[in-house]
């Protein structure tokens, strides 16, 4: 006897239950999986139209930025005391968006949650493009953006030594590490799929490009063995990294002595919020991709159901954090803190706070209903509200604290200008442009990983011995043992 | 060296062929598979991957560098604030952690490249584009006098195509 795989646990479950395992009953062979996924690379008119809209938004952002550079930062709505506005709000928003991608691709990989298999490539690409978008904002926030390299902390001859005790310096390290590791993780996972593209491509130029990018990968046992180990370690590094990055981003606020900011709840609150917002964006992306690319047999309703449960869980954590903030403000006995939180919910910024509370803590409670979790239209609309709510969460964190700090004479208003909105729109254009280019050049599903959950072709039926008495049975999820 | 390559459409026949070839001890064997399968790993009985050593060394170097650079900078250009320690290890742990992850990850990729022997820019002997599509393959590098035996085993065990390559 050769080997025995674990028993088929999924066979015991009813069809309509979302589980950590995944089954693709409509996919019967490796060749079908390859052909279906490569079919998504065909360029369509709708794709060109979408790319055109994305580039147009990017142009609006570029023009707004050019106007800001020419006129000065004053056109961006900065008025003392609110000197961090839409740019820092949007920076934190995009960094947060990236977190769900790493959660799905790395953390769920370590937990062997099979439902990630068909959505992780999209989510990981989303991470990389979201962090690329976020990385623009510290530069957009500069009066002289051509001096952006001064942001990078390194000892140099101008004797401007980096202050390693500053959260802003930690931020540079955290965000650059996150971008590098996420991009590496995405690219390493792509190598076997690039080899598939290389082997199936007929256009000689594209074949050559895919050949170079796949590094001559040939699916040998040696390559897979080391690949599995390297992939596991990259996932293991990404897991604490995802927790650290948004913790460090939260330190940008928590280390400052401002009401609403100077609190120890910020790191877990930010991490949970980041994963929640990222899950919202995953649904915003994956539901149209599933429909337009005809991937319903791969991104099954059970996969979306499992993702919705994760979204609901993180929403509950975020809602709990909101309540804890209010409780701590009341329990602290600090009048300034209490005044600040009262102002947040019932004062100057009540509308923003209620958008935040409604979209992030109240509307997602609908996901307790299995019927709604399995309704893709509902999930898509809800995801848009979550995106809006999470942008407003960062607005509520940043603007009210700065506009309503200790001294009443320092209190002031804030209103974003058309330049702010233009650059915000441009950031969505930038993100969408990269994502749209990605989906037509590279597979949106990981071909090799999808094949892992497709039963391999066998000459003799599973569990039955061949004429010589040999018998093997294929495993289900994570069938490759990492050594 | 010259070798023989067999193309298998099924996993179980591939596993059986590998077992038989291992019994006969004929040359070095490379198995191609469109996706990693534990059945192949079990029959090939490879040892643990050494990529872990690259990861460990990279992570330790990153961690050390992440403490060293802020401590050196603080010592070289002290920013004295109210009796606080000039080199304060608590905030520097953040720098150290980030560099541990960064350099550890890059070292892991280096370990993958070195051990998997990629990038590979030369023509790959024994490889067939079907191995990335849906078929399994066994490439056996063997002496001329062993080739007939290898061909026979591959055919008997279910290879749909057996050919020689160099």
Interface residues (C-beta under 8 A of the other chain):
Chain A: X2 X3 X5 X29 X30 X31 X34 X155 X159 X161 X162 X163 X164 X165 X169 X170 X173 X174 X176 X177 X180 X181 X184 X185 X188 X191 X192 X195 X196 X198 X199 X200 X215 X216 X217 X218 X219 X220 X221 X222 X223 X224 X225 X226 X227 X228 X229 X230 X233 X234 X237 X240 X241 X244 X248 X448 X449 X451 X452 X456 X457 X458 X459 X460 X466 X468 X470 X472 X474 X475 X479 X480 X481 X483
Chain B: X9 X10 X11 X12 X13 X15 X16 X19 X30 X31 X32 X33 X34 X35 X36 X37 X38 X39 X40 X41 X42 X43 X44 X46 X47 X48 X49 X51 X52 X55 X69 X70 X73 X74 X76 X77 X79 X88 X91 X92 X94 X95 X97 X98 X99 X101 X102 X104 X105 X106 X108 X109 X111 X112 X113 X115 X116 X117 X118 X119 X120 X121 X122 X124 X127 X129 X131 X132 X133 X134 X158
